Every structure is written in structure tokens, then in C-alpha cells.
């Protein structure tokens, strides 16, 4: 049991900062590019859905269309999860 409460100073065993591996600039750049791609994909999908909802003739139709999108997204997620489970099993 530590002699000091959590968050107090001085700590019982200091963290060895030299032992922590740092990411290289190449790793950080690749991660930034990956995050940017994912953000752009979400932005385009969201924009497409928004445009489709805006084309609906009235608020009730917008709600119905949004419900269909939600249901479709749930089914897509279930399909992806099932595919992942089949891959984990080795099929």
C-alpha cells in the first residue's frame, strides 16, 4: 500500500520517462493522415445523408427517412459484427 494518497507528492516510485518509447515523426504523420481520411469519409457521408433528408417534402417525411437510415445502419453494424466473429473463429 502506498504511503501517500493518490496524486500526492512525492510519489513512491517515480515514472521512468526514458523508458517510454516515443513515436517517430513518420508514425505521427501516418496517424494524422489516417485520422484525416476517416474524418473526411464521415464528413462526406454525413453531408450526403443531410442532403437526402433536405430533399424530403415535409418534416414527417424527414423523420421517416431518418428512421430508415437508423434501421439500415443497425443492420449494417450487425452484418459487420457477424463477419468479424466469423473471421475470429477462422471460417
Secondary structure, 3 states (H helix, E strand, C coil): CCCCCCCCCCCCCCCCHHHCCCCCHHHHHHHHHHHHHHHHHHHHHHHHHHHHHHCCCCHHHHHHHHHHHHHHHHHHHHHHHHHHHHHHHCC
